[in-house]
């Protein structure tokens, strides 16, 4: 059932659902579930989309303009697209649009089957859904395929929406960002009295994780529990993991508490406040927080894990996906077990359901929809606010990871819960956002999104990486290392070793496997060498050879 896509001739797959033109009227969600694009039409649309899409991409590319000021809202030029010398030429010269499309589809070809769950992926440009495709099945019991209208459990991608709801109250002056949580919750425990609202947003509260407490207490995730039940559970704790504001420690309890604060301050049920004050103004009619297990969810996606995988996945996960593997089973007829929990109705750290199509409105908000009320525009600026902890600026803002990757500003979050794997990555200075939603526990959407970014922003990334290319020599060891740019990545080439991918950790700080590289520059900003540290060797100096 698998179909390999050749680079020269990207073609339509009968198991892949496509969406291309954001200006066309969409069929109803029920029609989308049955819709299949013909091979000839899909081929034409894909080619047309990429010619338009990459033409737009060429015109909008720039490089990272700097980090956020700690503890303050993001600068107004968060989306600034200033031309950079060398970038235009790098991406305009005979760009291979069809091979790029083939490369993206090849990333997901392992999920192109009618007997297995899979992934749905969307590319958004300037807040519009420029392209989407779905691979695999939404429901194995009834043979329902995934589409752009399939509603996934979003896992920890939900956190940015929870943060937005609470931050909206801050913008309106109804909730204090620096206020103590105990100012709003009368039953807030004394042992957590130092926790402030801002600590909940950025995981510096020190609160023990709610799902860990459930596991320790022997409480199943399939138990019927509401928001008050979750709050009551961690109220039983006796101490914090760290003093609030002194250390980053990812905890779902902070976002459970934010949901409770929204309820208390607004006087509305959390899900109702989010829908009326946030989702409806954005036009998101197919997105909701699922705090009622009996609520019908049209086009609901069911989640699965390989039958031989007995992992009991109970944690909401942020940052990179937990498991490195993202390979689909090679079996002719893979076996899966259902991991979906129909009784689960927790909200705050997770609980959001949405689709590729409806998420477009969220990306429109993030890319600067100026038609929104003023408080929504203030909200967007506040969401990327980061604090300083022990002289370091946190990489986590309000429900978002904010970092520099491959020289580009990247914002996003990933999630992992009950077999769903989700990831959104946003490149605001290039007007690009990528969303990959999977309903199989062995998927790695974070890796997929980064690989797609390397394809779509290849010229931008290669222009940024070019100054690091060269031969570097260590005199004492009489050894040369080569750094080369290949496929949008910086590769480390060593004698008798496979090529290693270099990953940027911070400005001029890179990592390849377990090795750390710190690059050195001269007074003119030119790269002159690097110091490499391994587990048992520190700061071994390599000097760049003259070209």
Secondary structure, 3 states (H helix, E strand, C coil): CCCCCCCCCCCCCCCEEEECCCCCCCCCHHHHHHCCCCHHHHHHHHHHHHHHHHHHHHHHCCCCCCCCCCCCCCCCCCCCCCCCCCHHHHHHCCCCHHHHHHHHHHHHHHHCCCCCECEEEEEEECCEEEEEEEECEEECCCCEECCCCCEEECHHHHHHHHHHHHHHHHHCCCCCCCCEHHHCCCCCCHHHCCCEHHHHHCCCCCCCCHHHHHHHHCCCCCCCCCHHHHHHHHHCCCCCCCCCCCCCCCCHHHHHHHHHHHHHHHCCCHHHHHHHHHHHHHCCCCCEECCCCCCCCCCECCCEEECCCCCCCCCCCCCCCCCCCCCCCCCCCCCEEECCCCCCCCCCCCCEEECHHHHHHHHHHHCCCCCCCHHHHHHHHHHCCCCEECCEECCECCCCEEEEECCEEEEEEEEEECCEEEEEEEEHHHCEEEEEEECECCCCHHHHHHHHHHHHCHHHHHHHHHHHCEEEEECCCCEEEEEEEECCEEEEECCCCCCEEEEEEECCEEEECCEEEEEEECCCCCEEEEEEECCCCCCEEEEECCC
